[in-house]
Amino acid sequence: MERMATEDFDTVLLDVDGTLIDSNYWHVVSWQRAFTQVGAPQQDWRLHAAIGMGGDRLVTEVAGEDAEKAHGDAARDLWKRYYDEYITEVLPFPRAADLLHALKERGLNVVLASSGKPDHLEFARKLLASDDVIDAVTQGDDVDTSKPAGDLFSLALDRVGGRKAFVIGDAPWDVKAAASIPLPTVCLRSGGFAEETLLAAGAKAVYDDAADLLAHLDDAIEVCRTAT
Ligand SMILES: [Mg+2]
């Protein structure tokens, strides 16, 4: 029987919020305050379920198109203002920096494929203190169409001239964005999404957090490799 040739990965694309830094719940609280202030209060669980999609899509996803038209820009401005207040409380996940270094040691281009704001990404990079192994970054304003569209991951791959990549993320939106290219995704539960939710979205494997993935990194890469 002919065996399909499987090329090795040369690039890994990493989501940042909920994957490398423990920020998702601060984003939920920031959005919750923002929606309340524009007069369209939302339940936190609905906000959490939308975390990880681009801010340009989140208002419509959570509150509908009319709310987006009436309050979208105001809500986004307020979300940023509140998150700017909370950001100094945000911590990197344990061993997140070690995970980045371990990926680089395996010969991979390491790209932070964030859809966040430039100053939020800058803060995350300071927390991770791993610029020595980060080959490129993206941020939300780099593309017109945010996750779950695949544009951000395509751009991230292009920035390093990558040939074959896998994605590490925390949200169903990461999995869907990656699948549209298509790239396989390993998910972490550290963003607050259930394993069943992530697997149903198409994640190839799910680990607790950066430290758990680091402990099983070669297995995870192999799962992705055989999935492609
Ligand atoms: Mg995320």
py3Dmol code that shows the C-alpha trace and the ligand (Angstrom):
import py3Dmol

protein = """\
ATOM      1  CA  MET A   1       0.000   0.000   0.000  1.00  0.00           C
ATOM      2  CA  GLU A   2       1.363   3.385  -0.912  1.00  0.00           C
ATOM      3  CA  ARG A   3       2.082   5.544   2.069  1.00  0.00           C
ATOM      4  CA  MET A   4       1.158   9.217   1.791  1.00  0.00           C
ATOM      5  CA  ALA A   5       4.173  11.450   2.230  1.00  0.00           C
ATOM      6  CA  THR A   6       3.729  13.841   5.125  1.00  0.00           C
ATOM      7  CA  GLU A   7       5.978  16.843   5.216  1.00  0.00           C
ATOM      8  CA  ASP A   8       7.131  18.120   8.566  1.00  0.00           C
ATOM      9  CA  PHE A   9       5.855  21.412   9.884  1.00  0.00           C
ATOM     10  CA  ASP A  10       8.105  24.436   9.536  1.00  0.00           C
ATOM     11  CA  THR A  11       5.853  26.939  11.333  1.00  0.00           C
ATOM     12  CA  VAL A  12       3.619  27.204  14.381  1.00  0.00           C
ATOM     13  CA  LEU A  13       0.974  29.951  14.685  1.00  0.00           C
ATOM     14  CA  LEU A  14      -0.059  30.799  18.228  1.00  0.00           C
ATOM     15  CA  ASP A  15      -3.096  32.637  19.457  1.00  0.00           C
ATOM     16  CA  VAL A  16      -2.206  34.875  22.426  1.00  0.00           C
ATOM     17  CA  ASP A  17      -5.236  35.674  24.645  1.00  0.00           C
ATOM     18  CA  GLY A  18      -6.356  32.607  26.586  1.00  0.00           C
ATOM     19  CA  THR A  19      -3.542  30.573  25.033  1.00  0.00           C
ATOM     20  CA  LEU A  20      -0.328  32.236  26.263  1.00  0.00           C
ATOM     21  CA  ILE A  21      -1.699  34.852  28.665  1.00  0.00           C
ATOM     22  CA  ASP A  22      -4.560  34.521  31.169  1.00  0.00           C
ATOM     23  CA  SER A  23      -6.655  37.381  29.791  1.00  0.00           C
ATOM     24  CA  ASN A  24      -9.973  35.956  28.549  1.00  0.00           C
ATOM     25  CA  TYR A  25     -11.946  36.653  31.716  1.00  0.00           C
ATOM     26  CA  TRP A  26     -10.625  40.212  31.886  1.00  0.00           C
ATOM     27  CA  HIS A  27     -11.912  40.631  28.332  1.00  0.00           C
ATOM     28  CA  VAL A  28     -15.313  39.268  29.429  1.00  0.00           C
ATOM     29  CA  VAL A  29     -15.514  41.781  32.275  1.00  0.00           C
ATOM     30  CA  SER A  30     -14.353  44.609  30.009  1.00  0.00           C
ATOM     31  CA  TRP A  31     -17.014  43.764  27.401  1.00  0.00           C
ATOM     32  CA  GLN A  32     -19.645  43.343  30.115  1.00  0.00           C
ATOM     33  CA  ARG A  33     -18.956  46.834  31.450  1.00  0.00           C
ATOM     34  CA  ALA A  34     -18.875  48.234  27.905  1.00  0.00           C
ATOM     35  CA  PHE A  35     -22.237  46.708  26.905  1.00  0.00           C
ATOM     36  CA  THR A  36     -23.816  47.857  30.151  1.00  0.00           C
ATOM     37  CA  GLN A  37     -22.575  51.388  29.648  1.00  0.00           C
ATOM     38  CA  VAL A  38     -24.041  51.646  26.141  1.00  0.00           C
ATOM     39  CA  GLY A  39     -27.376  50.438  27.536  1.00  0.00           C
ATOM     40  CA  ALA A  40     -27.301  46.897  26.152  1.00  0.00           C
ATOM     41  CA  PRO A  41     -26.225  44.711  29.106  1.00  0.00           C
ATOM     42  CA  GLN A  42     -25.236  41.110  28.315  1.00  0.00           C
ATOM     43  CA  GLN A  43     -24.803  37.926  30.304  1.00  0.00           C
ATOM     44  CA  ASP A  44     -21.194  37.068  30.961  1.00  0.00           C
ATOM     45  CA  TRP A  45     -21.471  33.504  29.638  1.00  0.00           C
ATOM     46  CA  ARG A  46     -22.643  34.798  26.266  1.00  0.00           C
ATOM     47  CA  LEU A  47     -19.724  37.208  26.173  1.00  0.00           C
ATOM     48  CA  HIS A  48     -17.285  34.447  27.090  1.00  0.00           C
ATOM     49  CA  ALA A  49     -18.650  32.231  24.320  1.00  0.00           C
ATOM     50  CA  ALA A  50     -17.740  34.952  21.799  1.00  0.00           C
ATOM     51  CA  ILE A  51     -14.275  35.681  23.183  1.00  0.00           C
ATOM     52  CA  GLY A  52     -11.601  34.893  20.619  1.00  0.00           C
ATOM     53  CA  MET A  53     -13.519  36.206  17.639  1.00  0.00           C
ATOM     54  CA  GLY A  54     -12.518  39.635  16.402  1.00  0.00           C
ATOM     55  CA  GLY A  55     -13.953  42.629  18.256  1.00  0.00           C
ATOM     56  CA  ASP A  56     -15.430  43.771  14.948  1.00  0.00           C
ATOM     57  CA  ARG A  57     -17.660  40.669  14.984  1.00  0.00           C
ATOM     58  CA  LEU A  58     -18.288  40.224  18.692  1.00  0.00           C
ATOM     59  CA  VAL A  59     -21.003  42.844  19.118  1.00  0.00           C
ATOM     60  CA  THR A  60     -23.091  41.365  16.310  1.00  0.00           C
ATOM     61  CA  GLU A  61     -22.489  37.818  17.567  1.00  0.00           C
ATOM     62  CA  VAL A  62     -23.604  38.640  21.112  1.00  0.00           C
ATOM     63  CA  ALA A  63     -26.188  41.392  20.691  1.00  0.00           C
ATOM     64  CA  GLY A  64     -27.246  41.302  17.034  1.00  0.00           C
ATOM     65  CA  GLU A  65     -26.908  43.575  14.014  1.00  0.00           C
ATOM     66  CA  ASP A  66     -29.088  46.366  15.357  1.00  0.00           C
ATOM     67  CA  ALA A  67     -26.909  46.640  18.458  1.00  0.00           C
ATOM     68  CA  GLU A  68     -23.812  46.675  16.267  1.00  0.00           C
ATOM     69  CA  LYS A  69     -25.231  49.552  14.232  1.00  0.00           C
ATOM     70  CA  ALA A  70     -26.344  51.492  17.312  1.00  0.00           C
ATOM     71  CA  HIS A  71     -23.531  50.777  19.765  1.00  0.00           C
ATOM     72  CA  GLY A  72     -20.745  48.814  18.062  1.00  0.00           C
ATOM     73  CA  ASP A  73     -18.038  51.466  17.911  1.00  0.00           C
ATOM     74  CA  ALA A  74     -18.904  52.890  21.334  1.00  0.00           C
ATOM     75  CA  ALA A  75     -18.820  49.410  22.891  1.00  0.00           C
ATOM     76  CA  ARG A  76     -15.434  48.657  21.324  1.00  0.00           C
ATOM     77  CA  ASP A  77     -13.993  51.966  22.571  1.00  0.00           C
ATOM     78  CA  LEU A  78     -15.266  51.255  26.075  1.00  0.00           C
ATOM     79  CA  TRP A  79     -14.030  47.642  26.004  1.00  0.00           C
ATOM     80  CA  LYS A  80     -10.543  48.879  25.154  1.00  0.00           C
ATOM     81  CA  ARG A  81     -10.678  51.539  27.862  1.00  0.00           C
ATOM     82  CA  TYR A  82     -11.698  48.986  30.517  1.00  0.00           C
ATOM     83  CA  TYR A  83      -9.246  46.330  29.375  1.00  0.00           C
ATOM     84  CA  ASP A  84      -6.487  48.957  29.453  1.00  0.00           C
ATOM     85  CA  GLU A  85      -7.346  49.348  33.151  1.00  0.00           C
ATOM     86  CA  TYR A  86      -7.194  45.600  33.819  1.00  0.00           C
ATOM     87  CA  ILE A  87      -4.207  44.691  31.692  1.00  0.00           C
ATOM     88  CA  THR A  88      -1.677  45.058  34.487  1.00  0.00           C
ATOM     89  CA  GLU A  89      -3.528  42.230  36.305  1.00  0.00           C
ATOM     90  CA  VAL A  90      -2.990  39.826  33.399  1.00  0.00           C
ATOM     91  CA  LEU A  91      -0.374  37.103  33.866  1.00  0.00           C
ATOM     92  CA  PRO A  92       1.264  34.756  31.389  1.00  0.00           C
ATOM     93  CA  PHE A  93       0.231  31.125  31.812  1.00  0.00           C
ATOM     94  CA  PRO A  94       2.828  29.029  33.631  1.00  0.00           C
ATOM     95  CA  ARG A  95       5.504  27.770  31.216  1.00  0.00           C
ATOM     96  CA  ALA A  96       4.075  29.711  28.256  1.00  0.00           C
ATOM     97  CA  ALA A  97       7.523  31.175  27.564  1.00  0.00           C
ATOM     98  CA  ASP A  98       9.077  27.697  27.861  1.00  0.00           C
ATOM     99  CA  LEU A  99       6.536  26.429  25.336  1.00  0.00           C
ATOM    100  CA  LEU A 100       7.607  29.117  22.843  1.00  0.00           C
ATOM    101  CA  HIS A 101      11.251  28.198  23.349  1.00  0.00           C
ATOM    102  CA  ALA A 102      10.525  24.465  22.977  1.00  0.00           C
ATOM    103  CA  LEU A 103       8.737  25.132  19.685  1.00  0.00           C
ATOM    104  CA  LYS A 104      11.718  27.123  18.430  1.00  0.00           C
ATOM    105  CA  GLU A 105      14.099  24.333  19.548  1.00  0.00           C
ATOM    106  CA  ARG A 106      12.155  22.014  17.244  1.00  0.00           C
ATOM    107  CA  GLY A 107      13.164  24.216  14.309  1.00  0.00           C
ATOM    108  CA  LEU A 108       9.801  25.903  13.834  1.00  0.00           C
ATOM    109  CA  ASN A 109       9.091  29.486  12.821  1.00  0.00           C
ATOM    110  CA  VAL A 110       7.203  30.846  15.832  1.00  0.00           C
ATOM    111  CA  VAL A 111       4.479  33.381  15.007  1.00  0.00           C
ATOM    112  CA  LEU A 112       2.147  35.118  17.440  1.00  0.00           C
ATOM    113  CA  ALA A 113      -1.048  35.309  15.383  1.00  0.00           C
ATOM    114  CA  SER A 114      -2.975  37.649  17.644  1.00  0.00           C
ATOM    115  CA  SER A 115      -6.091  39.516  16.597  1.00  0.00           C
ATOM    116  CA  GLY A 116      -5.667  41.944  19.474  1.00  0.00           C
ATOM    117  CA  LYS A 117      -4.836  45.635  19.603  1.00  0.00           C
ATOM    118  CA  PRO A 118      -1.185  46.638  19.004  1.00  0.00           C
ATOM    119  CA  ASP A 119      -0.629  47.930  22.549  1.00  0.00           C
ATOM    120  CA  HIS A 120      -2.275  44.832  24.063  1.00  0.00           C
ATOM    121  CA  LEU A 121      -0.015  42.608  21.983  1.00  0.00           C
ATOM    122  CA  GLU A 122       2.976  44.690  23.039  1.00  0.00           C
ATOM    123  CA  PHE A 123       2.063  44.109  26.674  1.00  0.00           C
ATOM    124  CA  ALA A 124       1.666  40.370  26.070  1.00  0.00           C
ATOM    125  CA  ARG A 125       5.147  40.252  24.513  1.00  0.00           C
ATOM    126  CA  LYS A 126       6.580  41.938  27.587  1.00  0.00           C
ATOM    127  CA  LEU A 127       4.866  39.374  29.812  1.00  0.00           C
ATOM    128  CA  LEU A 128       6.190  36.486  27.739  1.00  0.00           C
ATOM    129  CA  ALA A 129       9.719  37.922  27.474  1.00  0.00           C
ATOM    130  CA  SER A 130      10.397  35.594  24.545  1.00  0.00           C
ATOM    131  CA  ASP A 131      11.138  37.941  21.646  1.00  0.00           C
ATOM    132  CA  ASP A 132      14.364  35.983  21.080  1.00  0.00           C
ATOM    133  CA  VAL A 133      12.305  33.082  19.685  1.00  0.00           C
ATOM    134  CA  ILE A 134       9.390  34.958  18.094  1.00  0.00           C
ATOM    135  CA  ASP A 135       9.875  35.298  14.331  1.00  0.00           C
ATOM    136  CA  ALA A 136       6.807  37.390  13.504  1.00  0.00           C
ATOM    137  CA  VAL A 137       3.564  38.720  14.929  1.00  0.00           C
ATOM    138  CA  THR A 138       0.207  39.824  13.616  1.00  0.00           C
ATOM    139  CA  GLN A 139      -2.464  41.968  15.216  1.00  0.00           C
ATOM    140  CA  GLY A 140      -6.120  42.511  14.469  1.00  0.00           C
ATOM    141  CA  ASP A 141      -5.730  45.657  12.387  1.00  0.00           C
ATOM    142  CA  ASP A 142      -3.479  43.789   9.926  1.00  0.00           C
ATOM    143  CA  VAL A 143      -6.485  42.174   8.254  1.00  0.00           C
ATOM    144  CA  ASP A 144      -9.934  43.328   7.166  1.00  0.00           C
ATOM    145  CA  THR A 145     -11.652  40.094   8.158  1.00  0.00           C
ATOM    146  CA  SER A 146     -11.099  38.720  11.660  1.00  0.00           C
ATOM    147  CA  LYS A 147     -11.435  35.205  13.127  1.00  0.00           C
ATOM    148  CA  PRO A 148     -13.253  32.934  12.412  1.00  0.00           C
ATOM    149  CA  ALA A 149     -12.091  33.932   8.904  1.00  0.00           C
ATOM    150  CA  GLY A 150      -8.671  32.494   8.099  1.00  0.00           C
ATOM    151  CA  ASP A 151      -7.061  35.745   6.891  1.00  0.00           C
ATOM    152  CA  LEU A 152      -5.029  36.344  10.036  1.00  0.00           C
ATOM    153  CA  PHE A 153      -3.467  32.883  10.007  1.00  0.00           C
ATOM    154  CA  SER A 154      -2.749  33.156   6.257  1.00  0.00           C
ATOM    155  CA  LEU A 155      -0.980  36.458   6.847  1.00  0.00           C
ATOM    156  CA  ALA A 156       0.930  35.025   9.825  1.00  0.00           C
ATOM    157  CA  LEU A 157       2.151  32.142   7.663  1.00  0.00           C
ATOM    158  CA  ASP A 158       3.155  34.529   4.856  1.00  0.00           C
ATOM    159  CA  ARG A 159       5.134  36.735   7.240  1.00  0.00           C
ATOM    160  CA  VAL A 160       7.686  33.965   7.774  1.00  0.00           C
ATOM    161  CA  GLY A 161       7.393  32.395   4.318  1.00  0.00           C
ATOM    162  CA  GLY A 162       6.014  29.288   6.023  1.00  0.00           C
ATOM    163  CA  ARG A 163       5.200  26.208   3.970  1.00  0.00           C
ATOM    164  CA  LYS A 164       3.342  24.065   6.474  1.00  0.00           C
ATOM    165  CA  ALA A 165       1.961  25.128   9.841  1.00  0.00           C
ATOM    166  CA  PHE A 166      -0.161  24.071  12.745  1.00  0.00           C
ATOM    167  CA  VAL A 167      -2.053  26.329  15.124  1.00  0.00           C
ATOM    168  CA  ILE A 168      -2.171  26.487  18.926  1.00  0.00           C
ATOM    169  CA  GLY A 169      -5.267  28.265  20.248  1.00  0.00           C
ATOM    170  CA  ASP A 170      -7.945  28.259  22.908  1.00  0.00           C
ATOM    171  CA  ALA A 171     -11.235  29.054  21.178  1.00  0.00           C
ATOM    172  CA  PRO A 172     -13.538  27.427  18.614  1.00  0.00           C
ATOM    173  CA  TRP A 173     -12.892  30.522  16.460  1.00  0.00           C
ATOM    174  CA  ASP A 174      -9.199  29.617  16.252  1.00  0.00           C
ATOM    175  CA  VAL A 175     -10.080  26.111  15.082  1.00  0.00           C
ATOM    176  CA  LYS A 176     -12.543  27.364  12.470  1.00  0.00           C
ATOM    177  CA  ALA A 177     -10.121  30.010  11.187  1.00  0.00           C
ATOM    178  CA  ALA A 178      -7.344  27.435  10.895  1.00  0.00           C
ATOM    179  CA  ALA A 179      -9.606  24.856   9.241  1.00  0.00           C
ATOM    180  CA  SER A 180     -10.527  27.325   6.494  1.00  0.00           C
ATOM    181  CA  ILE A 181      -6.913  27.387   5.216  1.00  0.00           C
ATOM    182  CA  PRO A 182      -6.734  24.397   6.138  1.00  0.00           C
ATOM    183  CA  LEU A 183      -4.386  24.008   9.121  1.00  0.00           C
ATOM    184  CA  PRO A 184      -4.737  21.646  12.101  1.00  0.00           C
ATOM    185  CA  THR A 185      -5.222  23.114  15.574  1.00  0.00           C
ATOM    186  CA  VAL A 186      -4.184  22.006  19.029  1.00  0.00           C
ATOM    187  CA  CYS A 187      -6.352  23.648  21.686  1.00  0.00           C
ATOM    188  CA  LEU A 188      -5.783  24.566  25.307  1.00  0.00           C
ATOM    189  CA  ARG A 189      -8.591  24.685  27.881  1.00  0.00           C
ATOM    190  CA  SER A 190      -6.951  27.652  29.594  1.00  0.00           C
ATOM    191  CA  GLY A 191      -9.194  30.091  27.741  1.00  0.00           C
ATOM    192  CA  GLY A 192     -12.252  28.597  29.452  1.00  0.00           C
ATOM    193  CA  PHE A 193     -13.741  26.564  26.578  1.00  0.00           C
ATOM    194  CA  ALA A 194     -14.722  22.965  27.296  1.00  0.00           C
ATOM    195  CA  GLU A 195     -12.804  20.103  25.716  1.00  0.00           C
ATOM    196  CA  GLU A 196     -16.036  18.855  24.082  1.00  0.00           C
ATOM    197  CA  THR A 197     -16.653  22.285  22.532  1.00  0.00           C
ATOM    198  CA  LEU A 198     -13.130  22.458  21.139  1.00  0.00           C
ATOM    199  CA  LEU A 199     -13.207  18.907  19.771  1.00  0.00           C
ATOM    200  CA  ALA A 200     -16.625  19.542  18.208  1.00  0.00           C
ATOM    201  CA  ALA A 201     -15.144  22.599  16.472  1.00  0.00           C
ATOM    202  CA  GLY A 202     -12.459  20.329  15.016  1.00  0.00           C
ATOM    203  CA  ALA A 203      -9.475  20.582  17.366  1.00  0.00           C
ATOM    204  CA  LYS A 204      -7.057  17.709  16.745  1.00  0.00           C
ATOM    205  CA  ALA A 205      -6.064  17.464  20.411  1.00  0.00           C
ATOM    206  CA  VAL A 206      -6.883  19.339  23.621  1.00  0.00           C
ATOM    207  CA  TYR A 207      -4.600  20.002  26.596  1.00  0.00           C
ATOM    208  CA  ASP A 208      -5.195  21.889  29.838  1.00  0.00           C
ATOM    209  CA  ASP A 209      -2.754  24.744  29.340  1.00  0.00           C
ATOM    210  CA  ALA A 210       0.672  25.715  28.012  1.00  0.00           C
ATOM    211  CA  ALA A 211       2.444  23.627  30.654  1.00  0.00           C
ATOM    212  CA  ASP A 212       0.376  20.521  29.824  1.00  0.00           C
ATOM    213  CA  LEU A 213       1.018  20.984  26.101  1.00  0.00           C
ATOM    214  CA  LEU A 214       4.742  21.457  26.761  1.00  0.00           C
ATOM    215  CA  ALA A 215       4.774  18.135  28.636  1.00  0.00           C
ATOM    216  CA  HIS A 216       3.179  16.400  25.619  1.00  0.00           C
ATOM    217  CA  LEU A 217       4.543  18.552  22.815  1.00  0.00           C
ATOM    218  CA  ASP A 218       5.944  15.853  20.550  1.00  0.00           C
ATOM    219  CA  ASP A 219       2.726  13.834  20.819  1.00  0.00           C
ATOM    220  CA  ALA A 220       0.675  16.923  19.967  1.00  0.00           C
ATOM    221  CA  ILE A 221       2.788  17.726  16.908  1.00  0.00           C
ATOM    222  CA  GLU A 222       2.531  14.124  15.759  1.00  0.00           C
ATOM    223  CA  VAL A 223      -1.275  14.195  16.098  1.00  0.00           C
ATOM    224  CA  CYS A 224      -1.361  17.307  13.905  1.00  0.00           C
ATOM    225  CA  ARG A 225       1.083  15.825  11.398  1.00  0.00           C
ATOM    226  CA  THR A 226      -0.959  12.663  10.906  1.00  0.00           C
ATOM    227  CA  ALA A 227      -4.135  14.767  10.638  1.00  0.00           C
ATOM    228  CA  THR A 228      -2.861  16.619   7.575  1.00  0.00           C
TER     229      THR A 228
END
"""
ligand_1 = """\
1
MG
Mg -7.640 33.249 22.341
"""
view = py3Dmol.view(width=600, height=400)
view.addModel(protein, "pdb")
view.setStyle({"model": 0}, {"cartoon": {"style": "trace"}})
view.addModel(ligand_1, "xyz")
view.setStyle({"model": 1}, {"stick": {}})
view.zoomTo()
view.show()
